[in-house]
Amino acid sequence: MAGFKPVGSRIGVGTQLETHTVGTVAIHNGDLVKFHTDGTILVAAGADETMIGVAVTPNDSSGDINVGADVQVDTTPGLLLVADSSDGAEPVKGITYDFTGGTGAQAVNVTVGAAGNLLCLESGYKGDASMGVYLLQESLWKV
């Protein structure tokens, strides 16, 4: 599974969706996204960036959400996300990880612990050892 799938909120608030415009590069459903300097959104690239959330609009017929298109972003405070590890390794509950990959290929980098913004709250999600549930810690909507 590439990308991130929202599964709720750590603080129990309802899903909060915002509409934003895709910036200079196409994005995919499940990409963690950030603001660009012009107010559009781009794919986030790693731990040094503050995300606004995860894109939840389905990809269009080209397989992307193209530049200039409107996209729904899940900006729920305390956002919980399900994701796969980048190398199939099992994440460890309580460890903070970064993510890797670009548009449509983001995954959790479990080979580097304590350096990112995704706190592992559950590993072995639904019986898959490489899947985990993560709290997005570094977002604009901190709790």
trRosetta pair geometry for C-beta under 8 A, 3 or more apart (Angstrom, degrees):
i j d omega theta_ij theta_ji phi_ij phi_ji
1 5 7.5 -46 167 -18 136 120
1 82 7.9 -7 111 125 153 99
1 83 7.3 -152 102 -149 110 43
1 84 4.7 147 60 -26 84 123
1 131 7.3 43 36 -101 129 110
2 28 7.9 7 116 108 114 150
2 30 6.8 117 113 108 66 144
2 84 7.3 -58 -81 41 31 123
2 101 7.2 -147 -153 165 101 159
2 104 6.0 41 127 161 139 58
2 105 5.1 -54 -152 -119 133 39
2 106 6.6 107 180 47 80 49
2 107 6.5 -74 -129 -58 61 96
3 28 6.3 -114 -83 107 134 113
3 29 6.7 54 -177 108 167 59
3 30 2.4 56 161 132 139 129
3 31 6.0 -66 -125 -58 102 46
3 54 7.8 115 177 -163 94 116
3 83 7.3 -127 116 -119 32 94
3 104 6.8 -42 -58 -146 110 36
3 105 7.8 -24 -51 -60 70 7
3 106 5.5 68 -103 55 44 93
3 107 8.0 -32 -20 -70 20 61
4 30 5.2 155 44 -170 48 75
4 31 7.5 97 26 -121 94 6
4 32 5.9 51 13 -54 141 87
4 54 4.9 -111 88 -121 116 142
4 81 4.3 -12 -173 -170 112 131
4 82 7.2 146 -161 68 60 44
4 83 4.8 -33 -105 -76 73 113
4 106 6.5 -37 -23 98 91 123
4 134 7.9 -74 -135 55 115 120
5 30 6.2 -26 -67 -116 63 101
5 54 7.8 -172 -105 140 13 156
5 81 6.5 134 64 -160 40 71
5 82 4.6 -22 62 56 100 97
5 83 7.3 167 18 -69 72 60
6 15 7.2 101 134 -121 142 110
6 53 8.0 1 -76 -175 130 99
6 54 5.7 179 -49 58 99 132
6 56 6.6 -40 14 -84 124 125
6 74 4.5 -63 -49 110 159 169
6 76 6.9 110 -157 27 136 127
6 79 6.1 -65 -125 -163 102 102
6 80 7.0 98 -159 76 61 58
6 81 5.9 -43 -95 -99 46 71
7 80 5.1 -69 68 106 85 103
7 81 6.8 140 12 -117 89 19
7 82 5.3 69 -29 -24 131 102
7 133 6.6 -76 56 -129 143 107
8 76 7.8 -116 167 122 26 157
8 80 4.8 -2 69 45 74 124
9 12 5.9 -127 89 -18 104 10
9 13 4.8 -60 105 48 169 71
9 14 7.6 -41 2 -4 139 5
9 15 7.6 -166 -34 -79 110 49
9 76 4.9 -114 -81 155 110 123
9 77 6.5 51 -148 81 123 58
9 78 4.4 76 -173 87 82 104
9 79 6.4 -37 -106 -91 69 36
9 80 6.4 -161 -91 -1 14 94
10 78 3.6 -124 45 -180 89 111
10 79 7.7 -20 -4 37 91 14
10 80 5.8 131 -52 -56 76 100
10 121 7.8 -172 -103 -72 111 159
10 135 5.4 29 -56 -118 141 116
10 143 7.3 -158 75 34 109 154
11 77 6.2 -21 37 110 132 100
11 78 4.0 158 1 -12 93 164
11 143 5.2 -171 -37 -147 146 160
12 78 8.0 -8 7 87 42 151
13 16 7.2 -2 128 -28 118 109
13 76 6.3 178 88 -162 103 95
13 77 5.9 43 37 55 144 96
13 78 6.9 120 24 41 103 117
14 76 7.5 -126 113 -120 35 116
15 74 6.2 -57 -159 -137 98 102
15 76 5.3 -69 -133 -69 46 129
16 74 7.1 108 72 -162 56 57
16 75 5.2 -67 102 73 104 80
16 76 4.7 145 28 -85 87 61
16 77 7.4 38 19 -5 138 70
16 141 7.9 -175 73 -149 142 167
17 56 7.0 -89 -118 52 111 133
17 72 4.9 -11 -169 -168 120 106
17 73 6.8 142 -155 68 64 40
17 74 6.0 -37 -97 -96 72 54
17 75 7.1 128 -122 18 20 84
18 52 7.7 -73 57 154 136 123
18 53 7.6 131 34 26 105 146
18 72 7.4 143 72 -153 33 57
18 73 5.3 -27 64 60 85 95
18 75 5.1 17 3 -1 115 134
19 70 5.3 3 -174 -175 108 112
19 71 7.2 151 -151 73 60 33
19 72 6.0 -36 -94 -94 66 58
19 73 7.6 154 -101 13 17 82
20 33 7.6 175 73 127 147 146
20 40 6.9 125 165 -157 98 48
20 41 4.6 67 128 -19 139 123
20 52 7.6 87 -41 93 157 153
20 70 7.2 153 80 -151 26 64
20 71 5.9 -30 67 63 76 85
20 73 5.5 11 13 -8 117 128
21 39 7.9 42 48 115 106 84
21 40 4.8 -70 91 -123 89 91
21 41 7.1 154 76 14 41 83
21 68 6.5 -18 -173 -151 106 31
21 69 7.2 162 -149 84 64 29
21 70 5.8 -44 -93 -96 64 58
21 71 7.4 126 -120 15 17 83
22 25 7.9 -106 171 80 100 39
22 26 6.6 24 169 -125 145 42
22 27 5.6 -150 -127 12 115 104
22 40 6.4 24 133 -180 15 114
22 41 6.2 -54 -112 65 42 86
22 65 5.7 173 -66 123 146 95
22 66 6.6 156 77 108 151 29
22 67 5.4 -130 111 -119 107 32
22 68 6.3 -36 66 20 90 23
22 69 5.1 21 15 53 122 76
22 70 7.8 -144 -8 -84 82 11
22 71 5.6 76 -54 -14 93 125
23 36 4.3 89 -98 -10 159 152
23 38 6.8 132 -125 58 110 109
23 40 3.4 140 -79 107 83 125
23 41 5.8 -159 -15 68 100 29
23 42 4.8 -44 47 -65 134 84
23 67 6.9 -44 113 -133 26 85
24 36 7.0 132 0 -120 97 160
24 40 7.5 127 -20 85 64 141
24 42 6.7 -3 39 -97 83 112
24 67 6.4 9 -151 -122 18 124
25 42 6.2 61 43 -139 100 92
25 43 6.6 -66 92 9 121 104
25 67 6.8 9 -68 -77 3 103
25 103 6.5 -136 142 -53 112 139
26 62 7.9 -88 -142 102 157 126
26 64 3.8 1 170 -179 139 137
26 65 6.2 155 -167 70 81 47
26 66 5.0 -34 -107 -114 107 44
26 67 5.9 -80 -67 -35 66 71
26 103 6.3 85 95 -162 74 156
27 31 4.7 -126 -172 49 102 152
27 33 6.3 10 -135 -91 158 117
27 41 7.2 -25 -28 111 154 103
27 42 7.4 174 -69 -158 117 32
27 43 5.3 165 -113 -63 97 91
27 55 5.4 147 131 -38 129 164
27 64 7.1 116 60 -169 27 85
27 65 5.1 -26 70 60 77 106
27 71 6.7 1 66 -89 126 170
27 103 5.6 -134 -126 -129 43 103
27 104 7.9 161 -179 -43 43 75
28 31 5.0 110 58 -33 72 111
28 55 6.8 144 94 78 35 138
28 59 5.7 -13 -141 -82 74 114
28 63 7.7 -23 -109 153 105 69
28 64 6.3 -78 -81 -129 73 55
28 65 6.5 163 -98 7 24 93
28 103 5.5 122 -7 178 101 77
28 104 3.6 97 -20 -80 158 79
29 55 5.7 -126 -120 113 35 98
29 56 6.4 49 -147 -147 88 23
29 57 6.2 -132 -92 79 91 45
29 58 5.5 -9 -63 -121 144 31
29 59 5.3 -104 -5 -36 103 78
29 65 7.0 112 -47 -33 65 120
30 54 6.4 -13 -149 -179 30 112
30 55 6.6 -39 22 70 23 85
30 56 7.9 79 -60 -96 45 49
30 104 7.7 76 69 -123 106 45
30 106 7.2 -168 130 51 90 108
31 43 4.9 -69 179 -118 134 95
31 44 7.6 158 162 25 87 76
31 54 6.9 164 83 -153 34 69
31 55 4.9 19 52 22 84 119
31 103 6.1 -20 -97 -130 143 56
31 104 6.8 -41 -66 -52 108 39
31 106 5.9 122 -125 -2 62 132
32 43 7.2 79 74 -162 59 65
32 44 4.4 -54 113 41 98 122
32 51 4.9 -54 177 -122 104 143
32 53 7.6 -148 -143 126 63 23
32 54 5.6 -43 -95 -97 55 76
32 99 6.7 113 13 60 143 158
32 106 6.1 -176 11 -178 93 171
32 136 7.6 168 -123 -121 121 129
33 41 4.5 31 169 174 128 122
33 42 6.6 156 -154 79 82 30
33 43 6.1 -62 -104 -105 68 34
33 44 5.9 178 -128 -22 11 90
33 51 6.4 101 71 -153 35 89
33 52 6.0 -39 96 49 85 94
33 53 6.6 -9 52 70 91 58
33 54 7.0 136 8 -120 86 25
33 55 5.5 81 -27 -43 129 93
33 71 8.0 134 -51 102 169 140
33 73 6.0 -94 56 -120 133 127
34 41 6.8 153 76 -152 30 77
34 42 5.9 -27 63 65 81 82
34 43 7.8 20 20 126 85 16
34 44 4.4 102 -23 -86 106 91
34 49 5.1 -71 -75 166 157 123
34 50 6.4 111 -130 80 111 52
34 51 5.4 -89 -77 -111 80 47
34 52 6.1 135 -123 -6 35 86
35 39 6.7 -27 -162 -132 107 30
35 40 7.6 135 -155 79 61 30
35 41 6.2 -58 -102 -101 41 65
35 42 7.8 43 151 20 11 83
35 52 6.1 82 -38 -39 84 128
35 140 7.9 51 -12 -50 117 143
36 39 7.0 -38 71 37 78 20
36 40 4.8 -5 39 67 123 78
36 41 6.5 -179 -8 -113 91 11
36 42 4.8 90 -64 -18 102 112
41 52 6.9 -96 -117 39 118 134
41 55 7.8 155 121 -76 144 105
41 71 7.0 -100 56 59 135 125
41 73 6.8 169 -90 -66 169 144
43 102 6.1 83 117 -167 154 64
43 103 5.0 -125 -55 -76 157 75
43 106 7.6 -165 -167 -53 113 123
44 49 4.8 -173 -152 96 98 140
44 51 4.9 -48 -58 -92 159 95
45 48 7.9 -20 83 54 92 91
45 49 6.1 97 44 -11 72 143
45 102 7.6 -3 -113 -103 81 72
46 49 6.3 101 64 10 50 102
46 98 5.7 16 -159 -174 85 119
46 99 6.7 -156 -115 65 54 68
46 100 7.4 25 -97 -95 96 50
46 116 7.6 -99 -175 -122 71 99
47 98 4.3 -66 -49 -114 111 110
47 99 7.9 148 -55 25 70 65
47 115 6.1 -81 -73 139 170 76
47 116 4.4 -119 -93 -122 115 64
47 117 5.5 159 -132 -14 72 94
47 138 7.4 98 -159 26 59 156
49 138 7.7 126 95 123 44 129
50 138 5.6 -114 -117 159 64 95
50 139 6.6 122 -176 -138 77 23
50 140 5.9 93 151 -61 115 72
51 54 7.8 20 168 -59 134 60
51 117 7.5 164 6 109 112 149
51 136 6.5 -79 70 -172 134 128
51 138 6.6 95 19 102 86 79
51 139 5.0 -47 79 -108 83 79
51 140 7.5 -122 96 -9 40 79
52 73 6.0 28 109 150 108 147
52 75 5.7 -35 161 -109 82 106
52 139 6.5 102 -130 -162 18 93
52 140 5.3 -2 -109 14 69 122
52 141 7.5 73 -156 -11 57 100
53 73 4.5 122 74 162 120 97
53 74 4.8 -162 173 84 128 53
53 75 4.1 -106 -44 -87 143 54
53 76 7.2 100 -123 21 124 58
53 79 6.3 152 -129 -66 83 164
53 136 7.6 117 -120 102 48 169
53 139 6.5 63 -68 -146 57 134
53 141 7.5 20 -63 17 99 127
54 73 6.9 155 73 -157 27 72
54 74 5.2 -11 58 50 83 104
54 79 7.1 166 1 170 106 148
54 81 6.4 129 -41 -106 151 125
54 136 7.9 -152 -35 -62 103 153
55 65 6.5 -149 180 24 144 155
55 71 5.3 -28 -139 165 106 132
55 72 7.3 110 -160 79 58 54
55 73 5.8 -42 -95 -101 50 74
56 72 5.1 -57 68 100 91 102
56 73 6.9 141 11 -120 87 21
56 74 5.0 73 -29 -30 131 101
57 65 5.6 91 88 -106 117 141
57 69 7.9 -166 115 133 156 119
57 70 7.8 152 -83 114 161 62
57 71 4.4 -127 14 -146 138 72
57 72 4.7 131 -57 28 89 83
59 62 7.6 -115 167 72 97 60
59 63 5.3 -2 159 -169 139 30
59 64 5.8 32 -151 -31 101 3
59 65 6.0 -109 -118 -45 55 73
60 63 7.5 -45 71 13 58 19
60 64 6.5 -22 41 73 91 54
60 65 6.4 118 -10 -102 93 48
60 66 6.5 -43 30 -9 139 98
60 69 7.3 -141 -33 -108 134 164
62 66 6.5 52 52 -58 141 114
63 104 7.7 25 153 -105 97 153
64 103 7.5 13 -126 164 101 132
64 104 7.6 -82 -104 -51 73 128
65 69 5.4 -133 176 79 78 137
65 71 5.1 69 164 -92 149 122
66 69 5.0 94 64 -17 69 121
74 79 6.5 123 127 -126 105 129
75 79 7.6 -96 -172 -60 20 131
75 139 7.6 168 -153 169 70 132
75 140 7.6 -29 -155 63 111 104
75 141 5.5 116 168 -19 89 149
76 79 4.8 121 76 -87 88 85
76 141 7.4 178 118 105 17 150
77 139 7.8 -171 -121 85 52 128
77 141 4.5 -121 -88 146 76 108
77 142 7.2 30 -143 126 98 9
77 143 4.7 114 167 -68 114 100
78 135 6.9 -41 -165 -148 62 103
78 143 4.8 9 -55 -19 96 148
79 135 7.4 131 80 -155 51 53
79 136 4.5 -2 73 31 104 122
79 139 6.6 65 20 -23 120 163
79 141 7.8 78 -21 75 105 119
80 121 7.2 -55 -132 35 107 145
80 133 5.9 3 -177 -178 106 102
80 134 7.1 154 -156 77 57 39
80 135 6.1 -33 -100 -94 68 60
80 136 7.8 -149 -83 0 19 82
81 118 7.3 -70 60 -135 122 112
81 133 7.2 156 79 -156 38 55
81 134 5.0 -27 65 64 90 92
81 135 7.9 155 20 -94 81 14
81 136 6.0 66 -8 -44 121 101
82 125 5.8 169 -139 163 108 169
82 131 6.4 8 -174 -176 96 107
82 132 7.3 176 -145 89 57 36
82 133 5.7 -31 -92 -98 70 68
82 134 7.7 152 -95 17 21 80
83 99 7.5 -45 156 -113 163 119
83 106 7.6 -57 -143 120 132 90
83 107 6.2 163 169 -143 108 53
83 108 5.0 120 107 -26 123 104
83 118 7.6 -44 39 -161 140 153
83 131 7.2 174 93 -146 27 67
83 132 6.6 -21 63 60 70 78
83 134 6.2 -22 25 10 110 126
84 88 7.9 -13 174 -94 103 48
84 107 5.3 -46 85 -136 81 109
84 108 7.0 -171 97 23 31 91
84 128 7.7 -52 -109 134 91 133
84 130 5.4 30 -158 126 81 105
84 131 5.5 -40 -96 -93 63 70
85 88 6.0 -144 80 -30 105 6
85 89 5.0 -103 130 57 157 67
85 90 7.2 -133 -12 -86 150 13
85 91 5.9 178 -72 -47 118 90
85 107 6.1 75 166 162 17 111
85 108 5.1 -58 -107 76 56 93
85 109 7.5 102 -159 -113 77 14
85 110 4.4 -32 -133 -3 126 123
85 130 4.6 -114 28 -168 100 90
85 131 7.8 -130 -9 -74 77 26
85 132 7.2 62 -52 -1 89 110
86 99 7.9 141 -49 -159 116 57
86 100 5.0 13 -82 54 154 121
86 101 6.7 -172 -111 -35 113 111
86 107 4.0 144 -80 94 69 121
86 108 6.5 -143 -22 77 81 38
86 109 5.2 -1 9 -93 134 60
86 110 7.2 -176 28 12 80 76
86 111 7.7 -72 61 1 110 102
87 110 7.1 -123 42 48 95 93
87 111 6.4 42 18 -40 141 115
88 130 4.7 -70 -153 -94 45 145
89 110 4.7 -148 86 82 112 128
89 111 6.7 108 26 -64 155 75
89 130 6.5 94 60 -117 22 89
90 110 7.3 -163 93 157 22 165
90 123 5.6 80 178 175 90 131
90 124 6.7 10 -144 -60 114 79
90 129 4.4 -60 -88 169 108 94
90 130 6.2 -97 -85 -87 52 44
91 95 6.8 -153 -178 62 85 112
91 97 6.5 -84 -130 -27 116 148
91 108 6.3 -8 -76 117 131 145
91 110 4.8 -128 -91 -110 73 129
91 120 4.5 -168 148 -114 126 148
91 123 4.6 -160 75 -105 80 111
91 130 7.8 86 -12 -161 81 40
91 132 4.1 -22 43 -55 140 151
91 134 8.0 -67 163 -73 171 102
92 95 4.5 56 77 1 98 128
92 110 7.7 129 2 -160 75 111
92 113 7.1 -8 44 -108 118 137
92 120 6.3 117 80 75 40 152
92 123 6.5 -21 -100 -43 17 150
93 120 5.4 -128 -113 120 35 102
93 121 6.6 24 -141 -177 88 17
93 122 6.4 19 -101 -100 108 23
93 123 5.4 -119 -48 -5 81 100
94 119 7.6 -16 -146 -173 23 90
94 120 6.6 -38 21 75 26 90
95 110 8.0 83 98 -145 133 81
95 113 4.5 -50 -175 -147 126 116
95 114 6.4 -76 -159 -50 83 70
95 119 7.8 175 93 -147 28 56
95 120 5.4 12 57 28 71 120
96 113 6.8 104 63 -174 53 66
96 114 5.4 74 56 -113 94 35
96 115 7.1 173 106 29 97 29
96 116 5.5 -168 150 61 85 69
96 117 7.1 18 -173 -85 109 11
96 118 6.7 139 -160 70 63 44
96 119 5.1 -31 -98 -93 79 67
96 120 7.5 -156 -86 2 28 77
96 137 7.1 -26 -132 5 118 149
97 108 5.1 58 113 -173 142 102
97 109 6.0 180 179 70 105 62
97 110 5.7 -38 -117 -97 146 53
97 112 6.9 115 -143 81 75 68
97 113 6.2 -48 -86 -114 75 53
97 115 7.5 16 -141 53 33 72
97 116 4.7 -7 129 42 29 136
97 118 4.9 -38 68 71 81 102
97 120 6.4 53 -2 -39 112 103
97 134 7.4 -82 49 -118 105 134
98 108 7.8 143 89 -156 35 60
98 109 5.0 -14 79 49 83 118
98 112 5.9 -12 27 86 110 118
98 115 5.4 -38 -31 97 112 92
98 116 3.0 -171 -69 -85 55 124
98 117 7.0 56 -110 15 58 69
98 118 7.1 142 -107 19 12 101
99 106 5.4 26 161 -173 128 100
99 107 6.5 171 -156 88 88 27
99 108 5.5 -58 -103 -102 78 44
99 109 6.0 157 -130 -3 19 88
99 116 6.7 121 -13 -158 60 148
99 118 6.3 78 -46 -15 97 140
100 106 7.1 162 84 -144 35 58
100 107 6.2 -23 61 64 82 75
100 108 7.8 65 17 170 79 9
100 109 4.4 84 -20 -61 110 113
101 105 3.9 -136 -169 112 119 81
101 106 4.2 -176 81 -97 115 36
101 107 5.4 77 -9 14 141 75
102 105 5.7 28 57 50 59 105
102 106 7.3 -142 64 -63 6 76
108 118 5.9 -117 -119 93 109 155
108 120 8.0 96 -173 -80 156 102
108 132 6.6 -42 31 45 164 120
108 134 6.7 168 -90 -51 137 150
109 112 5.4 6 127 34 113 99
109 116 7.3 140 56 -52 100 148
110 113 7.3 19 -167 -71 54 82
112 115 5.2 -44 148 36 105 134
112 116 7.4 100 103 -31 101 108
117 136 6.6 27 137 -161 99 59
117 137 4.8 -142 -167 59 71 92
117 138 3.6 -69 -135 16 138 110
118 134 4.0 -3 -176 -176 99 141
118 135 7.2 151 -158 66 49 45
118 136 6.5 -20 -103 -100 71 52
118 137 7.1 -155 -78 7 21 93
119 134 6.2 140 65 -160 42 73
119 135 4.4 -15 57 52 104 101
119 137 5.5 82 -17 -46 106 119
120 123 6.1 21 176 -61 126 92
120 132 5.0 -42 -136 177 100 144
120 133 7.4 103 -158 72 57 50
120 134 5.7 -39 -94 -98 48 80
121 132 7.7 133 47 171 55 94
121 133 5.0 -58 67 98 97 97
121 134 6.6 160 9 -108 87 23
121 135 5.8 81 -36 -26 121 96
122 125 5.9 91 115 -80 109 85
122 132 6.1 163 87 -159 58 67
122 133 4.0 28 45 33 105 110
123 129 7.3 20 158 -162 97 53
123 131 7.7 143 -161 89 51 48
123 132 4.8 -25 -105 -103 60 99
124 127 6.6 -2 173 -121 86 14
124 128 6.8 165 -157 72 45 36
124 129 5.3 -10 -102 -108 78 47
124 131 7.1 57 -155 65 11 79
124 132 7.8 37 5 -90 34 66
125 128 6.0 -22 72 54 69 91
125 131 3.9 -91 50 117 104 110
125 132 5.8 173 -22 -102 112 15
125 133 5.7 124 -87 -37 125 84
126 131 6.7 -16 43 82 87 149
128 131 4.1 55 89 5 112 117
136 139 5.2 50 132 -38 113 121
137 142 7.9 28 179 -116 52 94
138 142 8.0 -18 -130 -80 30 104
139 142 6.4 163 67 -62 71 60
